[in-house]
Amino acid sequence: MKLFALVEADDPLAIDVFVNEKLAAEALLDVLRDEPKWAPFFSVVEIEISESQFFCPN
């Protein structure tokens, strides 16, 4: 399963995860609209996970 994460540089945790790149890019634009100086610190990255990692059987 392919997902897209909004991430901060040097932070191993995603700020948020999206089901498509367009939604992730829109979230990034929202962040940068408020704080344009943060552009070097944030990005959208593609992540790949297996369904077994994503869904909890409980």
GUSEZA-160162 format. One line per 3 residues: number of its first residue (from 0); their letters; for each residue x, y, z of C-alpha. Coordinates in nm, 4 decimals. Layout:
N
NUM> A> X,Y,Z | ...
//
This chain:
58
0> MKL> 0.0000,0.0000,0.0000 | 0.1407,0.3369,-0.1013 | 0.0857,0.6350,0.1299
3> FAL> 0.2272,0.9859,0.1515 | 0.3578,1.1474,0.4684 | 0.4123,1.5069,0.5634
6> VEA> 0.7444,1.5039,0.7466 | 0.9795,1.7414,0.9211 | 1.3512,1.7179,0.8475
9> DDP> 1.5475,1.5090,1.0991 | 1.2321,1.3707,1.2617 | 1.1646,0.9986,1.2150
12> LAI> 0.7902,1.0412,1.2773 | 0.5385,1.1629,1.0221 | 0.3339,1.4691,1.1096
15> DVF> 0.0435,1.3259,0.9117 | -0.0180,1.0487,0.6586 | -0.2374,1.0754,0.3482
18> VNE> -0.3844,0.8273,0.1030 | -0.2711,1.0268,-0.1994 | 0.0030,1.2703,-0.2925
21> KLA> -0.2367,1.5532,-0.3775 | -0.3779,1.5657,-0.0238 | -0.0286,1.5571,0.1251
24> AEA> 0.0886,1.8377,-0.1047 | -0.2132,2.0480,-0.0080 | -0.1316,2.0006,0.3603
27> LLD> 0.2273,2.1052,0.2958 | 0.1076,2.4152,0.1124 | -0.1177,2.5016,0.4066
30> VLR> 0.1781,2.4813,0.6446 | 0.3981,2.6920,0.4182 | 0.1244,2.9481,0.3574
33> DEP> 0.1274,3.0226,0.7303 | 0.5036,2.9867,0.7769 | 0.6918,3.0250,0.4443
36> KWA> 1.0293,3.0260,0.6218 | 0.9699,2.6629,0.7171 | 0.9990,2.5416,0.3554
39> PFF> 1.3465,2.3879,0.4020 | 1.2245,2.1829,0.6965 | 0.9122,2.0127,0.5623
42> SVV> 0.8442,1.7776,0.2734 | 0.6125,1.5088,0.1435 | 0.7584,1.1603,0.1145
45> EIE> 0.6142,0.8425,-0.0303 | 0.5985,0.5507,0.2081 | 0.5191,0.1903,0.1326
48> ISE> 0.3645,-0.0382,0.3908 | 0.2119,-0.3805,0.3709 | -0.1525,-0.4203,0.4578
51> SQF> -0.0537,-0.6384,0.7509 | 0.1364,-0.3389,0.8967 | -0.1571,-0.1050,0.8422
54> FCP> -0.4547,-0.3078,0.9625 | -0.4860,-0.4386,1.3143 | -0.6610,-0.7783,1.3302
57> N> -0.8119,-0.7048,1.6746
//
